[in-house]
Amino acid sequence: MPKQKTVRGAAKRFKKTACGKLKRHHAFKTHILNKMSPKRRRQLRKATLISPADVPSVKRMLPN
């Protein structure tokens, strides 16, 4: 049976935490930020966990 390959695009976007959960960064943080409140921009800096519905597909993309 051949080796499983990691989806490289997913490897750049998601990281596994120590307990096996998956982290992601927020969208909408690249440009046209002056119409956003400072509070919203500050909240978008932090990483968050991916939704439970997406966990199986992302774990399939990141086998190692």
mmCIF file of the N, C-alpha and C atoms, coordinates in Angstrom:
data_MODEL
# 
_entry.id   MODEL 
# 
loop_
_atom_site.group_PDB 
_atom_site.id 
_atom_site.type_symbol 
_atom_site.label_atom_id 
_atom_site.label_alt_id 
_atom_site.label_comp_id 
_atom_site.label_asym_id 
_atom_site.label_entity_id 
_atom_site.label_seq_id 
_atom_site.pdbx_PDB_ins_code 
_atom_site.Cartn_x 
_atom_site.Cartn_y 
_atom_site.Cartn_z 
_atom_site.occupancy 
_atom_site.B_iso_or_equiv 
_atom_site.pdbx_formal_charge 
_atom_site.auth_seq_id 
_atom_site.auth_comp_id 
_atom_site.auth_asym_id 
_atom_site.auth_atom_id 
_atom_site.pdbx_PDB_model_num 
ATOM 1   N N  . MET A 1 1  ? 0.842   -1.179 0.000  1.00 0.00 ? 1  MET A N  1 
ATOM 2   C CA . MET A 1 1  ? 0.000   0.000  0.000  1.00 0.00 ? 1  MET A CA 1 
ATOM 3   C C  . MET A 1 1  ? 0.893   1.251  0.000  1.00 0.00 ? 1  MET A C  1 
ATOM 4   N N  . PRO A 1 2  ? 0.597   2.245  -0.853 1.00 0.00 ? 2  PRO A N  1 
ATOM 5   C CA . PRO A 1 2  ? 1.465   3.425  -0.918 1.00 0.00 ? 2  PRO A CA 1 
ATOM 6   C C  . PRO A 1 2  ? 1.310   4.315  0.308  1.00 0.00 ? 2  PRO A C  1 
ATOM 7   N N  . LYS A 1 3  ? 2.314   5.164  0.489  1.00 0.00 ? 3  LYS A N  1 
ATOM 8   C CA . LYS A 1 3  ? 2.289   6.091  1.612  1.00 0.00 ? 3  LYS A CA 1 
ATOM 9   C C  . LYS A 1 3  ? 1.172   7.107  1.422  1.00 0.00 ? 3  LYS A C  1 
ATOM 10  N N  . GLN A 1 4  ? 0.644   7.608  2.537  1.00 0.00 ? 4  GLN A N  1 
ATOM 11  C CA . GLN A 1 4  ? -0.335  8.687  2.468  1.00 0.00 ? 4  GLN A CA 1 
ATOM 12  C C  . GLN A 1 4  ? 0.414   10.002 2.368  1.00 0.00 ? 4  GLN A C  1 
ATOM 13  N N  . LYS A 1 5  ? -0.043  10.868 1.483  1.00 0.00 ? 5  LYS A N  1 
ATOM 14  C CA . LYS A 1 5  ? 0.618   12.159 1.329  1.00 0.00 ? 5  LYS A CA 1 
ATOM 15  C C  . LYS A 1 5  ? -0.187  13.245 2.033  1.00 0.00 ? 5  LYS A C  1 
ATOM 16  N N  . THR A 1 6  ? 0.527   14.187 2.605  1.00 0.00 ? 6  THR A N  1 
ATOM 17  C CA . THR A 1 6  ? -0.091  15.347 3.242  1.00 0.00 ? 6  THR A CA 1 
ATOM 18  C C  . THR A 1 6  ? -0.495  16.331 2.164  1.00 0.00 ? 6  THR A C  1 
ATOM 19  N N  . VAL A 1 7  ? -1.677  16.921 2.296  1.00 0.00 ? 7  VAL A N  1 
ATOM 20  C CA . VAL A 1 7  ? -2.100  18.003 1.400  1.00 0.00 ? 7  VAL A CA 1 
ATOM 21  C C  . VAL A 1 7  ? -1.340  19.250 1.833  1.00 0.00 ? 7  VAL A C  1 
ATOM 22  N N  . ARG A 1 8  ? -0.434  19.725 0.997  1.00 0.00 ? 8  ARG A N  1 
ATOM 23  C CA . ARG A 1 8  ? 0.491   20.787 1.396  1.00 0.00 ? 8  ARG A CA 1 
ATOM 24  C C  . ARG A 1 8  ? -0.236  22.096 1.704  1.00 0.00 ? 8  ARG A C  1 
ATOM 25  N N  . GLY A 1 9  ? -1.308  22.383 0.974  1.00 0.00 ? 9  GLY A N  1 
ATOM 26  C CA . GLY A 1 9  ? -2.073  23.599 1.248  1.00 0.00 ? 9  GLY A CA 1 
ATOM 27  C C  . GLY A 1 9  ? -2.681  23.566 2.637  1.00 0.00 ? 9  GLY A C  1 
ATOM 28  N N  . ALA A 1 10 ? -3.143  22.393 3.055  1.00 0.00 ? 10 ALA A N  1 
ATOM 29  C CA . ALA A 1 10 ? -3.719  22.255 4.392  1.00 0.00 ? 10 ALA A CA 1 
ATOM 30  C C  . ALA A 1 10 ? -2.632  22.332 5.459  1.00 0.00 ? 10 ALA A C  1 
ATOM 31  N N  . ALA A 1 11 ? -1.456  21.798 5.161  1.00 0.00 ? 11 ALA A N  1 
ATOM 32  C CA . ALA A 1 11 ? -0.360  21.821 6.130  1.00 0.00 ? 11 ALA A CA 1 
ATOM 33  C C  . ALA A 1 11 ? 0.072   23.255 6.429  1.00 0.00 ? 11 ALA A C  1 
ATOM 34  N N  . LYS A 1 12 ? -0.079  24.157 5.456  1.00 0.00 ? 12 LYS A N  1 
ATOM 35  C CA . LYS A 1 12 ? 0.294   25.551 5.664  1.00 0.00 ? 12 LYS A CA 1 
ATOM 36  C C  . LYS A 1 12 ? -0.781  26.321 6.427  1.00 0.00 ? 12 LYS A C  1 
ATOM 37  N N  . ARG A 1 13 ? -2.011  25.815 6.424  1.00 0.00 ? 13 ARG A N  1 
ATOM 38  C CA . ARG A 1 13 ? -3.122  26.546 7.026  1.00 0.00 ? 13 ARG A CA 1 
ATOM 39  C C  . ARG A 1 13 ? -3.517  26.059 8.414  1.00 0.00 ? 13 ARG A C  1 
ATOM 40  N N  . PHE A 1 14 ? -3.287  24.799 8.705  1.00 0.00 ? 14 PHE A N  1 
ATOM 41  C CA . PHE A 1 14 ? -3.731  24.224 9.976  1.00 0.00 ? 14 PHE A CA 1 
ATOM 42  C C  . PHE A 1 14 ? -2.548  23.658 10.741 1.00 0.00 ? 14 PHE A C  1 
ATOM 43  N N  . LYS A 1 15 ? -2.627  23.751 12.086 1.00 0.00 ? 15 LYS A N  1 
ATOM 44  C CA . LYS A 1 15 ? -1.611  23.159 12.949 1.00 0.00 ? 15 LYS A CA 1 
ATOM 45  C C  . LYS A 1 15 ? -2.320  22.301 13.984 1.00 0.00 ? 15 LYS A C  1 
ATOM 46  N N  . LYS A 1 16 ? -1.692  21.181 14.342 1.00 0.00 ? 16 LYS A N  1 
ATOM 47  C CA . LYS A 1 16 ? -2.247  20.342 15.390 1.00 0.00 ? 16 LYS A CA 1 
ATOM 48  C C  . LYS A 1 16 ? -1.754  20.832 16.744 1.00 0.00 ? 16 LYS A C  1 
ATOM 49  N N  . THR A 1 17 ? -2.651  20.857 17.726 1.00 0.00 ? 17 THR A N  1 
ATOM 50  C CA . THR A 1 17 ? -2.258  21.227 19.083 1.00 0.00 ? 17 THR A CA 1 
ATOM 51  C C  . THR A 1 17 ? -1.705  19.986 19.783 1.00 0.00 ? 17 THR A C  1 
ATOM 52  N N  . ALA A 1 18 ? -1.225  20.163 20.991 1.00 0.00 ? 18 ALA A N  1 
ATOM 53  C CA . ALA A 1 18 ? -0.615  19.049 21.718 1.00 0.00 ? 18 ALA A CA 1 
ATOM 54  C C  . ALA A 1 18 ? -1.621  17.937 21.997 1.00 0.00 ? 18 ALA A C  1 
ATOM 55  N N  . CYS A 1 19 ? -2.888  18.301 22.206 1.00 0.00 ? 19 CYS A N  1 
ATOM 56  C CA . CYS A 1 19 ? -3.893  17.275 22.515 1.00 0.00 ? 19 CYS A CA 1 
ATOM 57  C C  . CYS A 1 19 ? -4.619  16.795 21.258 1.00 0.00 ? 19 CYS A C  1 
ATOM 58  N N  . GLY A 1 20 ? -4.164  17.197 20.055 1.00 0.00 ? 20 GLY A N  1 
ATOM 59  C CA . GLY A 1 20 ? -4.705  16.644 18.822 1.00 0.00 ? 20 GLY A CA 1 
ATOM 60  C C  . GLY A 1 20 ? -5.795  17.466 18.161 1.00 0.00 ? 20 GLY A C  1 
ATOM 61  N N  . LYS A 1 21 ? -6.139  18.623 18.743 1.00 0.00 ? 21 LYS A N  1 
ATOM 62  C CA . LYS A 1 21 ? -7.126  19.478 18.106 1.00 0.00 ? 21 LYS A CA 1 
ATOM 63  C C  . LYS A 1 21 ? -6.455  20.251 16.976 1.00 0.00 ? 21 LYS A C  1 
ATOM 64  N N  . LEU A 1 22 ? -7.253  20.914 16.131 1.00 0.00 ? 22 LEU A N  1 
ATOM 65  C CA . LEU A 1 22 ? -6.709  21.612 14.972 1.00 0.00 ? 22 LEU A CA 1 
ATOM 66  C C  . LEU A 1 22 ? -6.959  23.116 15.083 1.00 0.00 ? 22 LEU A C  1 
ATOM 67  N N  . LYS A 1 23 ? -5.873  23.894 14.913 1.00 0.00 ? 23 LYS A N  1 
ATOM 68  C CA . LYS A 1 23 ? -5.944  25.350 14.981 1.00 0.00 ? 23 LYS A CA 1 
ATOM 69  C C  . LYS A 1 23 ? -5.977  25.933 13.583 1.00 0.00 ? 23 LYS A C  1 
ATOM 70  N N  . ARG A 1 24 ? -6.624  27.102 13.462 1.00 0.00 ? 24 ARG A N  1 
ATOM 71  C CA . ARG A 1 24 ? -6.618  27.840 12.207 1.00 0.00 ? 24 ARG A CA 1 
ATOM 72  C C  . ARG A 1 24 ? -6.561  29.328 12.517 1.00 0.00 ? 24 ARG A C  1 
ATOM 73  N N  . HIS A 1 25 ? -6.217  30.127 11.516 1.00 0.00 ? 25 HIS A N  1 
ATOM 74  C CA . HIS A 1 25 ? -6.245  31.578 11.675 1.00 0.00 ? 25 HIS A CA 1 
ATOM 75  C C  . HIS A 1 25 ? -7.526  32.125 11.072 1.00 0.00 ? 25 HIS A C  1 
ATOM 76  N N  . HIS A 1 26 ? -7.889  33.324 11.482 1.00 0.00 ? 26 HIS A N  1 
ATOM 77  C CA . HIS A 1 26 ? -9.109  33.940 10.991 1.00 0.00 ? 26 HIS A CA 1 
ATOM 78  C C  . HIS A 1 26 ? -8.916  34.519 9.595  1.00 0.00 ? 26 HIS A C  1 
ATOM 79  N N  . ALA A 1 27 ? -10.006 34.599 8.852  1.00 0.00 ? 27 ALA A N  1 
ATOM 80  C CA . ALA A 1 27 ? -10.019 35.247 7.544  1.00 0.00 ? 27 ALA A CA 1 
ATOM 81  C C  . ALA A 1 27 ? -10.273 36.745 7.732  1.00 0.00 ? 27 ALA A C  1 
ATOM 82  N N  . PHE A 1 28 ? -10.255 37.487 6.646  1.00 0.00 ? 28 PHE A N  1 
ATOM 83  C CA . PHE A 1 28 ? -10.581 38.930 6.616  1.00 0.00 ? 28 PHE A CA 1 
ATOM 84  C C  . PHE A 1 28 ? -9.576  39.770 7.384  1.00 0.00 ? 28 PHE A C  1 
ATOM 85  N N  . LYS A 1 29 ? -8.295  39.428 7.299  1.00 0.00 ? 29 LYS A N  1 
ATOM 86  C CA . LYS A 1 29 ? -7.284  40.175 8.054  1.00 0.00 ? 29 LYS A CA 1 
ATOM 87  C C  . LYS A 1 29 ? -6.156  40.633 7.125  1.00 0.00 ? 29 LYS A C  1 
ATOM 88  N N  . THR A 1 30 ? -6.434  40.823 5.838  1.00 0.00 ? 30 THR A N  1 
ATOM 89  C CA . THR A 1 30 ? -5.350  41.165 4.918  1.00 0.00 ? 30 THR A CA 1 
ATOM 90  C C  . THR A 1 30 ? -5.350  42.633 4.507  1.00 0.00 ? 30 THR A C  1 
ATOM 91  N N  . HIS A 1 31 ? -6.479  43.173 4.063  1.00 0.00 ? 31 HIS A N  1 
ATOM 92  C CA . HIS A 1 31 ? -6.482  44.569 3.623  1.00 0.00 ? 31 HIS A CA 1 
ATOM 93  C C  . HIS A 1 31 ? -7.884  45.147 3.824  1.00 0.00 ? 31 HIS A C  1 
ATOM 94  N N  . ILE A 1 32 ? -8.006  46.463 3.596  1.00 0.00 ? 32 ILE A N  1 
ATOM 95  C CA . ILE A 1 32 ? -9.246  47.226 3.852  1.00 0.00 ? 32 ILE A CA 1 
ATOM 96  C C  . ILE A 1 32 ? -9.669  47.022 5.314  1.00 0.00 ? 32 ILE A C  1 
ATOM 97  N N  . LEU A 1 33 ? -8.733  47.294 6.224  1.00 0.00 ? 33 LEU A N  1 
ATOM 98  C CA . LEU A 1 33 ? -8.995  47.072 7.640  1.00 0.00 ? 33 LEU A CA 1 
ATOM 99  C C  . LEU A 1 33 ? -9.482  48.331 8.339  1.00 0.00 ? 33 LEU A C  1 
ATOM 100 N N  . ASN A 1 34 ? -9.410  49.498 7.669  1.00 0.00 ? 34 ASN A N  1 
ATOM 101 C CA . ASN A 1 34 ? -9.762  50.737 8.371  1.00 0.00 ? 34 ASN A CA 1 
ATOM 102 C C  . ASN A 1 34 ? -11.258 50.862 8.610  1.00 0.00 ? 34 ASN A C  1 
ATOM 103 N N  . LYS A 1 35 ? -12.086 50.110 7.908  1.00 0.00 ? 35 LYS A N  1 
ATOM 104 C CA . LYS A 1 35 ? -13.527 50.159 8.190  1.00 0.00 ? 35 LYS A CA 1 
ATOM 105 C C  . LYS A 1 35 ? -13.906 49.222 9.328  1.00 0.00 ? 35 LYS A C  1 
ATOM 106 N N  . MET A 1 36 ? -12.964 48.395 9.774  1.00 0.00 ? 36 MET A N  1 
ATOM 107 C CA . MET A 1 36 ? -13.205 47.478 10.874 1.00 0.00 ? 36 MET A CA 1 
ATOM 108 C C  . MET A 1 36 ? -12.867 48.166 12.192 1.00 0.00 ? 36 MET A C  1 
ATOM 109 N N  . SER A 1 37 ? -13.595 47.844 13.222 1.00 0.00 ? 37 SER A N  1 
ATOM 110 C CA . SER A 1 37 ? -13.300 48.431 14.535 1.00 0.00 ? 37 SER A CA 1 
ATOM 111 C C  . SER A 1 37 ? -11.990 47.843 15.065 1.00 0.00 ? 37 SER A C  1 
ATOM 112 N N  . PRO A 1 38 ? -11.293 48.590 15.906 1.00 0.00 ? 38 PRO A N  1 
ATOM 113 C CA . PRO A 1 38 ? -10.056 48.068 16.486 1.00 0.00 ? 38 PRO A CA 1 
ATOM 114 C C  . PRO A 1 38 ? -10.275 46.780 17.266 1.00 0.00 ? 38 PRO A C  1 
ATOM 115 N N  . LYS A 1 39 ? -11.412 46.674 17.918 1.00 0.00 ? 39 LYS A N  1 
ATOM 116 C CA . LYS A 1 39 ? -11.718 45.453 18.668 1.00 0.00 ? 39 LYS A CA 1 
ATOM 117 C C  . LYS A 1 39 ? -11.795 44.254 17.740 1.00 0.00 ? 39 LYS A C  1 
ATOM 118 N N  . ARG A 1 40 ? -12.441 44.437 16.594 1.00 0.00 ? 40 ARG A N  1 
ATOM 119 C CA . ARG A 1 40 ? -12.588 43.332 15.626 1.00 0.00 ? 40 ARG A CA 1 
ATOM 120 C C  . ARG A 1 40 ? -11.227 42.923 15.075 1.00 0.00 ? 40 ARG A C  1 
ATOM 121 N N  . ARG A 1 41 ? -10.391 43.900 14.734 1.00 0.00 ? 41 ARG A N  1 
ATOM 122 C CA . ARG A 1 41 ? -9.050  43.582 14.211 1.00 0.00 ? 41 ARG A CA 1 
ATOM 123 C C  . ARG A 1 41 ? -8.217  42.841 15.246 1.00 0.00 ? 41 ARG A C  1 
ATOM 124 N N  . ARG A 1 42 ? -8.341  43.246 16.499 1.00 0.00 ? 42 ARG A N  1 
ATOM 125 C CA . ARG A 1 42 ? -7.603  42.606 17.585 1.00 0.00 ? 42 ARG A CA 1 
ATOM 126 C C  . ARG A 1 42 ? -8.059  41.160 17.776 1.00 0.00 ? 42 ARG A C  1 
ATOM 127 N N  . GLN A 1 43 ? -9.364  40.927 17.659 1.00 0.00 ? 43 GLN A N  1 
ATOM 128 C CA . GLN A 1 43 ? -9.899  39.573 17.826 1.00 0.00 ? 43 GLN A CA 1 
ATOM 129 C C  . GLN A 1 43 ? -9.463  38.658 16.683 1.00 0.00 ? 43 GLN A C  1 
ATOM 130 N N  . LEU A 1 44 ? -9.284  39.215 15.485 1.00 0.00 ? 44 LEU A N  1 
ATOM 131 C CA . LEU A 1 44 ? -8.893  38.403 14.335 1.00 0.00 ? 44 LEU A CA 1 
ATOM 132 C C  . LEU A 1 44 ? -7.437  37.952 14.394 1.00 0.00 ? 44 LEU A C  1 
ATOM 133 N N  . ARG A 1 45 ? -6.631  38.577 15.269 1.00 0.00 ? 45 ARG A N  1 
ATOM 134 C CA . ARG A 1 45 ? -5.228  38.183 15.388 1.00 0.00 ? 45 ARG A CA 1 
ATOM 135 C C  . ARG A 1 45 ? -5.083  36.776 15.943 1.00 0.00 ? 45 ARG A C  1 
ATOM 136 N N  . LYS A 1 46 ? -5.935  36.424 16.897 1.00 0.00 ? 46 LYS A N  1 
ATOM 137 C CA . LYS A 1 46 ? -5.782  35.160 17.596 1.00 0.00 ? 46 LYS A CA 1 
ATOM 138 C C  . LYS A 1 46 ? -6.223  33.987 16.728 1.00 0.00 ? 46 LYS A C  1 
ATOM 139 N N  . ALA A 1 47 ? -5.568  32.866 16.912 1.00 0.00 ? 47 ALA A N  1 
ATOM 140 C CA . ALA A 1 47 ? -5.980  31.640 16.238 1.00 0.00 ? 47 ALA A CA 1 
ATOM 141 C C  . ALA A 1 47 ? -7.174  31.048 16.978 1.00 0.00 ? 47 ALA A C  1 
ATOM 142 N N  . THR A 1 48 ? -7.902  30.171 16.292 1.00 0.00 ? 48 THR A N  1 
ATOM 143 C CA . THR A 1 48 ? -9.048  29.516 16.893 1.00 0.00 ? 48 THR A CA 1 
ATOM 144 C C  . THR A 1 48 ? -9.071  28.064 16.445 1.00 0.00 ? 48 THR A C  1 
ATOM 145 N N  . LEU A 1 49 ? -9.937  27.268 17.027 1.00 0.00 ? 49 LEU A N  1 
ATOM 146 C CA . LEU A 1 49 ? -10.069 25.870 16.630 1.00 0.00 ? 49 LEU A CA 1 
ATOM 147 C C  . LEU A 1 49 ? -11.022 25.765 15.447 1.00 0.00 ? 49 LEU A C  1 
ATOM 148 N N  . ILE A 1 50 ? -10.800 24.768 14.586 1.00 0.00 ? 50 ILE A N  1 
ATOM 149 C CA . ILE A 1 50 ? -11.713 24.594 13.463 1.00 0.00 ? 50 ILE A CA 1 
ATOM 150 C C  . ILE A 1 50 ? -13.006 23.973 13.965 1.00 0.00 ? 50 ILE A C  1 
ATOM 151 N N  . SER A 1 51 ? -14.077 24.143 13.202 1.00 0.00 ? 51 SER A N  1 
ATOM 152 C CA . SER A 1 51 ? -15.386 23.674 13.653 1.00 0.00 ? 51 SER A CA 1 
ATOM 153 C C  . SER A 1 51 ? -15.423 22.146 13.654 1.00 0.00 ? 51 SER A C  1 
ATOM 154 N N  . PRO A 1 52 ? -16.221 21.558 14.535 1.00 0.00 ? 52 PRO A N  1 
ATOM 155 C CA . PRO A 1 52 ? -16.286 20.091 14.629 1.00 0.00 ? 52 PRO A CA 1 
ATOM 156 C C  . PRO A 1 52 ? -16.704 19.410 13.331 1.00 0.00 ? 52 PRO A C  1 
ATOM 157 N N  . ALA A 1 53 ? -17.483 20.104 12.494 1.00 0.00 ? 53 ALA A N  1 
ATOM 158 C CA . ALA A 1 53 ? -17.923 19.520 11.226 1.00 0.00 ? 53 ALA A CA 1 
ATOM 159 C C  . ALA A 1 53 ? -16.763 19.349 10.251 1.00 0.00 ? 53 ALA A C  1 
ATOM 160 N N  . ASP A 1 54 ? -15.730 20.193 10.369 1.00 0.00 ? 54 ASP A N  1 
ATOM 161 C CA . ASP A 1 54 ? -14.601 20.146 9.441  1.00 0.00 ? 54 ASP A CA 1 
ATOM 162 C C  . ASP A 1 54 ? -13.463 19.253 9.913  1.00 0.00 ? 54 ASP A C  1 
ATOM 163 N N  . VAL A 1 55 ? -13.508 18.801 11.151 1.00 0.00 ? 55 VAL A N  1 
ATOM 164 C CA . VAL A 1 55 ? -12.401 18.033 11.727 1.00 0.00 ? 55 VAL A CA 1 
ATOM 165 C C  . VAL A 1 55 ? -12.079 16.767 10.934 1.00 0.00 ? 55 VAL A C  1 
ATOM 166 N N  . PRO A 1 56 ? -13.065 15.923 10.565 1.00 0.00 ? 56 PRO A N  1 
ATOM 167 C CA . PRO A 1 56 ? -12.706 14.689 9.849  1.00 0.00 ? 56 PRO A CA 1 
ATOM 168 C C  . PRO A 1 56 ? -12.004 14.927 8.512  1.00 0.00 ? 56 PRO A C  1 
ATOM 169 N N  . SER A 1 57 ? -12.482 15.907 7.740  1.00 0.00 ? 57 SER A N  1 
ATOM 170 C CA . SER A 1 57 ? -11.864 16.142 6.431  1.00 0.00 ? 57 SER A CA 1 
ATOM 171 C C  . SER A 1 57 ? -10.468 16.712 6.564  1.00 0.00 ? 57 SER A C  1 
ATOM 172 N N  . VAL A 1 58 ? -10.237 17.585 7.544  1.00 0.00 ? 58 VAL A N  1 
ATOM 173 C CA . VAL A 1 58 ? -8.906  18.171 7.719  1.00 0.00 ? 58 VAL A CA 1 
ATOM 174 C C  . VAL A 1 58 ? -7.946  17.118 8.260  1.00 0.00 ? 58 VAL A C  1 
ATOM 175 N N  . LYS A 1 59 ? -8.411  16.237 9.147  1.00 0.00 ? 59 LYS A N  1 
ATOM 176 C CA . LYS A 1 59 ? -7.541  15.186 9.660  1.00 0.00 ? 59 LYS A CA 1 
ATOM 177 C C  . LYS A 1 59 ? -7.149  14.218 8.560  1.00 0.00 ? 59 LYS A C  1 
ATOM 178 N N  . ARG A 1 60 ? -8.027  14.019 7.586  1.00 0.00 ? 60 ARG A N  1 
ATOM 179 C CA . ARG A 1 60 ? -7.687  13.181 6.440  1.00 0.00 ? 60 ARG A CA 1 
ATOM 180 C C  . ARG A 1 60 ? -6.598  13.835 5.586  1.00 0.00 ? 60 ARG A C  1 
ATOM 181 N N  . MET A 1 61 ? -6.634  15.182 5.512  1.00 0.00 ? 61 MET A N  1 
ATOM 182 C CA . MET A 1 61 ? -5.619  15.892 4.726  1.00 0.00 ? 61 MET A CA 1 
ATOM 183 C C  . MET A 1 61 ? -4.268  15.921 5.421  1.00 0.00 ? 61 MET A C  1 
ATOM 184 N N  . LEU A 1 62 ? -4.262  15.778 6.757  1.00 0.00 ? 62 LEU A N  1 
ATOM 185 C CA . LEU A 1 62 ? -3.021  15.832 7.538  1.00 0.00 ? 62 LEU A CA 1 
ATOM 186 C C  . LEU A 1 62 ? -2.796  14.483 8.227  1.00 0.00 ? 62 LEU A C  1 
ATOM 187 N N  . PRO A 1 63 ? -2.367  13.475 7.501  1.00 0.00 ? 63 PRO A N  1 
ATOM 188 C CA . PRO A 1 63 ? -2.244  12.145 8.098  1.00 0.00 ? 63 PRO A CA 1 
ATOM 189 C C  . PRO A 1 63 ? -1.072  12.017 9.072  1.00 0.00 ? 63 PRO A C  1 
ATOM 190 N N  . ASN A 1 64 ? -0.024  12.811 8.898  1.00 0.00 ? 64 ASN A N  1 
ATOM 191 C CA . ASN A 1 64 ? 1.180   12.642 9.733  1.00 0.00 ? 64 ASN A CA 1 
ATOM 192 C C  . ASN A 1 64 ? 1.235   13.662 10.840 1.00 0.00 ? 64 ASN A C  1 
# 
